[in-house]
Amino acid sequence: MTRTARQVQLISRPEREVTAAHFRVIEVELPELRNGQVLVRNLFTSVDPALRLQLRPQAPGGYFRAFPLNAALDGIMSVGEVLVSRAAGFGVGDVVSHGWGWRDLAVVSAGAVSVGGVGTLARLDTSLGPPEMFLGPLGNMGLTAYVGLVRAAELRDGDVVWVSAAAGAVGSIAAQVAKLRGHRVIGSAGSAAKVEYLLDELRLDAAFDYHDGPVLELLQSAAPDGIDVYFDNVGGDHLQAALATLRRSGRVAMCGAISEYELVGPQPGPTNLFQAVANDLTLRGFRASTNLDLLGESARLLGGWLAGGRLRYRQTIVDGLERAPEALVAMLAGETVGKTLVRIGRVEAHRPVRGV
Amino acid sequence: MTRTARQVQLISRPEREVTAAHFRVIEVELPELRNGQVLVRNLFTSVDPALRLQLRPQAPGGYFRAFPLNAALDGIMSVGEVLVSRAAGFGVGDVVSHGWGWRDLAVVSAGAVSVGGVGTLARLDTSLGPPEMFLGPLGNMGLTAYVGLVRAAELRDGDVVWVSAAAGAVGSIAAQVAKLRGHRVIGSAGSAAKVEYLLDELRLDAAFDYHDGPVLELLQSAAPDGIDVYFDNVGGDHLQAALATLRRSGRVAMCGAISEYELVGPQPGPTNLFQAVANDLTLRGFRASTNLDLLGESARLLGGWLAGGRLRYRQTIVDGLERAPEALVAMLAGETVGKTLVRIGRVEAHRPVRGV
């Protein structure tokens, strides 16, 4: 028998600003399940800044791949429940994560790495938290914050840490992890309300709204003695300000550059990169997907802090697959708070599926 | 009694190109020697690309300091012999290195770090090589090449290595060390003669003259499968090409950016720095002076290869202190070969000094 699924497809490439009109939601026929595959009903799917890069005709790097036109967007993290399994180790009702999001039903091959390499099909230990948390602190997102601090920035005792986009999904985790490890942490964000959140809820030592002046000046009044670590989610003038403010042997964890994702053509680089030579600085790019060996460690640590109420976590949940493009647009415009997710379905584990 | 010395002073700051007219050689009176000081007759003094930065009104970084006008240039490596010693551990006739070059006689305090931090007064083991070699492979210069490869770039088995300015002082050592450790090494330089030198004398695997086309194209034909390490002496379009060519987990040892030293104002950064995020790249700035713990290791290793004839080393020696500015101009114009030195005097150890 054939089964149909709804999926989001890219139908044209944005020149600059993304709008919902660049996408369509259509119904497609799913192929028959082969051995080694499962059919997953997606519950939540992720809406990440880096998706913006994959809307370009050519995504930067050898790794991010451009989404093809008029096809499903492969390589977006999703959690769901297994409806049918023809793969050893996966049973009906299992809650899993995988890289075939932005659709309601997905045929997933066990062990296959999705385009973009965000991760293979994995069964989730739902005793650690509800499914959507695996798209957040318990999954690659939490891992991104954790790896950025401990591996890319090699966080050391006494480091003063600046996190940009600190009210965002990854940034808020990174800032809190640094605080929980005893560091002085400065956060920056794009609105007064977000700054208030950073100071009042996340209890950062200092915070600023980057609209309030040149970033360099704002940073230097928040960190008059300089910083040792910059967790970069923004790029552009933020990175430039960090290079001018980092002390000897400082480190930049290069997580992303959201300020540049909507720009067309080459992005102007920092004009003061020579600071790296002058001050023995290290800039290190990284992605969670190449540091999956730390996922267990990260999930246990963050899961424990979450359960103990020591880690705050906010998410913006948009209901309905068809609203995924709208959620992306809102997130890129800075209108969402914390992690942005689309809810596609609700958990209905163990309900028998007709026609299987 | 008073003693006079000749020294080079900066008398005006170059807007763009450096000329000898920006300097003067004048005679000054030396202060009386105090306890803990030695009087050194300089034999050779160093002419380095980074001096260019110190001619600016404000040198970049927290570390390089601008040379003051109408004063001696402090912080330039020199080797000489001790004429008079009032410092424990230093005797008349000792050959020493220190940071008070570009003058014929220097009063040096034992243990004092010169402006620029290039190193304290140190007695040299002349059994390892002649004095001028301590301004080259046996000194900070060799250390720069060594540290750049092993510490900044964390050289790993099988890495394909690109060295820019590979016919220059540091570059030629770095390229050879990588070759001697069994790597595939690509060198670039600024003339056909230099490329010939890289291929015929240094036996690199590939080499190109960066004038022969866009650097990216030249690099990618020399390294069609990409590179893992870029030893950057140049910055600018070279760094940009490296970022586009580095494979996953690639590393950039940021040693200097000679292409930018004569530019006025902020230097355009690479427009593709996002590659670092996409491909897990690390860019690490470094200087020899913050890695002095490896100096012994580096000198022994390079000294052994030099003595065994396995390491080629070229230098351009300009005779006479008064020609130091001219040597700097020639070096910045790419007209010198290998390490550029100024010879100020010849070894006359143990000759008694009158008037002491």
HADDOCK unambig.tbl for C-alpha pairs under 7 A between the chains (distance, minus, plus):
assign (segid A and resid 60 and name CA) (segid B and resid 275 and name CA) 6.71 0.50 0.50
assign (segid A and resid 61 and name CA) (segid B and resid 275 and name CA) 5.13 0.50 0.50
assign (segid A and resid 61 and name CA) (segid B and resid 278 and name CA) 4.94 0.50 0.50
assign (segid A and resid 61 and name CA) (segid B and resid 279 and name CA) 6.22 0.50 0.50
assign (segid A and resid 62 and name CA) (segid B and resid 278 and name CA) 6.89 0.50 0.50
assign (segid A and resid 62 and name CA) (segid B and resid 279 and name CA) 6.70 0.50 0.50
assign (segid A and resid 63 and name CA) (segid B and resid 278 and name CA) 5.94 0.50 0.50
assign (segid A and resid 63 and name CA) (segid B and resid 279 and name CA) 6.67 0.50 0.50
assign (segid A and resid 64 and name CA) (segid B and resid 278 and name CA) 6.70 0.50 0.50
assign (segid A and resid 254 and name CA) (segid B and resid 277 and name CA) 5.94 0.50 0.50
assign (segid A and resid 255 and name CA) (segid B and resid 277 and name CA) 6.18 0.50 0.50
assign (segid A and resid 256 and name CA) (segid B and resid 277 and name CA) 6.49 0.50 0.50
assign (segid A and resid 266 and name CA) (segid B and resid 271 and name CA) 5.29 0.50 0.50
assign (segid A and resid 266 and name CA) (segid B and resid 272 and name CA) 6.67 0.50 0.50
assign (segid A and resid 267 and name CA) (segid B and resid 271 and name CA) 4.73 0.50 0.50
assign (segid A and resid 267 and name CA) (segid B and resid 272 and name CA) 6.64 0.50 0.50
assign (segid A and resid 268 and name CA) (segid B and resid 269 and name CA) 6.48 0.50 0.50
assign (segid A and resid 268 and name CA) (segid B and resid 270 and name CA) 6.87 0.50 0.50
assign (segid A and resid 268 and name CA) (segid B and resid 271 and name CA) 4.81 0.50 0.50
assign (segid A and resid 269 and name CA) (segid B and resid 268 and name CA) 6.47 0.50 0.50
assign (segid A and resid 269 and name CA) (segid B and resid 269 and name CA) 4.04 0.50 0.50
assign (segid A and resid 269 and name CA) (segid B and resid 270 and name CA) 4.85 0.50 0.50
assign (segid A and resid 269 and name CA) (segid B and resid 271 and name CA) 4.75 0.50 0.50
assign (segid A and resid 269 and name CA) (segid B and resid 273 and name CA) 6.58 0.50 0.50
assign (segid A and resid 270 and name CA) (segid B and resid 268 and name CA) 6.88 0.50 0.50
assign (segid A and resid 270 and name CA) (segid B and resid 269 and name CA) 4.86 0.50 0.50
assign (segid A and resid 271 and name CA) (segid B and resid 266 and name CA) 5.29 0.50 0.50
assign (segid A and resid 271 and name CA) (segid B and resid 267 and name CA) 4.73 0.50 0.50
assign (segid A and resid 271 and name CA) (segid B and resid 268 and name CA) 4.81 0.50 0.50
assign (segid A and resid 271 and name CA) (segid B and resid 269 and name CA) 4.74 0.50 0.50
assign (segid A and resid 272 and name CA) (segid B and resid 266 and name CA) 6.65 0.50 0.50
assign (segid A and resid 272 and name CA) (segid B and resid 267 and name CA) 6.64 0.50 0.50
assign (segid A and resid 273 and name CA) (segid B and resid 269 and name CA) 6.59 0.50 0.50
assign (segid A and resid 275 and name CA) (segid B and resid 60 and name CA) 6.73 0.50 0.50
assign (segid A and resid 275 and name CA) (segid B and resid 61 and name CA) 5.15 0.50 0.50
assign (segid A and resid 276 and name CA) (segid B and resid 284 and name CA) 6.72 0.50 0.50
assign (segid A and resid 276 and name CA) (segid B and resid 285 and name CA) 4.55 0.50 0.50
assign (segid A and resid 277 and name CA) (segid B and resid 254 and name CA) 5.95 0.50 0.50
assign (segid A and resid 277 and name CA) (segid B and resid 255 and name CA) 6.18 0.50 0.50
assign (segid A and resid 277 and name CA) (segid B and resid 256 and name CA) 6.49 0.50 0.50
assign (segid A and resid 277 and name CA) (segid B and resid 285 and name CA) 3.96 0.50 0.50
assign (segid A and resid 277 and name CA) (segid B and resid 286 and name CA) 5.19 0.50 0.50
assign (segid A and resid 277 and name CA) (segid B and resid 287 and name CA) 6.73 0.50 0.50
assign (segid A and resid 278 and name CA) (segid B and resid 61 and name CA) 4.94 0.50 0.50
assign (segid A and resid 278 and name CA) (segid B and resid 62 and name CA) 6.87 0.50 0.50
assign (segid A and resid 278 and name CA) (segid B and resid 63 and name CA) 5.94 0.50 0.50
assign (segid A and resid 278 and name CA) (segid B and resid 64 and name CA) 6.72 0.50 0.50
assign (segid A and resid 279 and name CA) (segid B and resid 61 and name CA) 6.23 0.50 0.50
assign (segid A and resid 279 and name CA) (segid B and resid 62 and name CA) 6.68 0.50 0.50
assign (segid A and resid 279 and name CA) (segid B and resid 63 and name CA) 6.67 0.50 0.50
assign (segid A and resid 280 and name CA) (segid B and resid 284 and name CA) 6.94 0.50 0.50
assign (segid A and resid 280 and name CA) (segid B and resid 285 and name CA) 4.72 0.50 0.50
assign (segid A and resid 280 and name CA) (segid B and resid 286 and name CA) 4.54 0.50 0.50
assign (segid A and resid 280 and name CA) (segid B and resid 287 and name CA) 6.87 0.50 0.50
assign (segid A and resid 281 and name CA) (segid B and resid 284 and name CA) 5.85 0.50 0.50
assign (segid A and resid 281 and name CA) (segid B and resid 285 and name CA) 5.27 0.50 0.50
assign (segid A and resid 282 and name CA) (segid B and resid 282 and name CA) 7.00 0.50 0.50
assign (segid A and resid 282 and name CA) (segid B and resid 283 and name CA) 5.70 0.50 0.50
assign (segid A and resid 282 and name CA) (segid B and resid 284 and name CA) 4.22 0.50 0.50
assign (segid A and resid 282 and name CA) (segid B and resid 285 and name CA) 6.22 0.50 0.50
assign (segid A and resid 283 and name CA) (segid B and resid 282 and name CA) 5.68 0.50 0.50
assign (segid A and resid 283 and name CA) (segid B and resid 283 and name CA) 5.02 0.50 0.50
assign (segid A and resid 283 and name CA) (segid B and resid 284 and name CA) 6.19 0.50 0.50
assign (segid A and resid 284 and name CA) (segid B and resid 276 and name CA) 6.73 0.50 0.50
assign (segid A and resid 284 and name CA) (segid B and resid 280 and name CA) 6.95 0.50 0.50
assign (segid A and resid 284 and name CA) (segid B and resid 281 and name CA) 5.87 0.50 0.50
assign (segid A and resid 284 and name CA) (segid B and resid 282 and name CA) 4.23 0.50 0.50
assign (segid A and resid 284 and name CA) (segid B and resid 283 and name CA) 6.21 0.50 0.50
assign (segid A and resid 285 and name CA) (segid B and resid 276 and name CA) 4.54 0.50 0.50
assign (segid A and resid 285 and name CA) (segid B and resid 277 and name CA) 3.95 0.50 0.50
assign (segid A and resid 285 and name CA) (segid B and resid 280 and name CA) 4.72 0.50 0.50
assign (segid A and resid 285 and name CA) (segid B and resid 281 and name CA) 5.28 0.50 0.50
assign (segid A and resid 285 and name CA) (segid B and resid 282 and name CA) 6.22 0.50 0.50
assign (segid A and resid 286 and name CA) (segid B and resid 277 and name CA) 5.18 0.50 0.50
assign (segid A and resid 286 and name CA) (segid B and resid 280 and name CA) 4.54 0.50 0.50
assign (segid A and resid 287 and name CA) (segid B and resid 277 and name CA) 6.74 0.50 0.50
assign (segid A and resid 287 and name CA) (segid B and resid 280 and name CA) 6.87 0.50 0.50
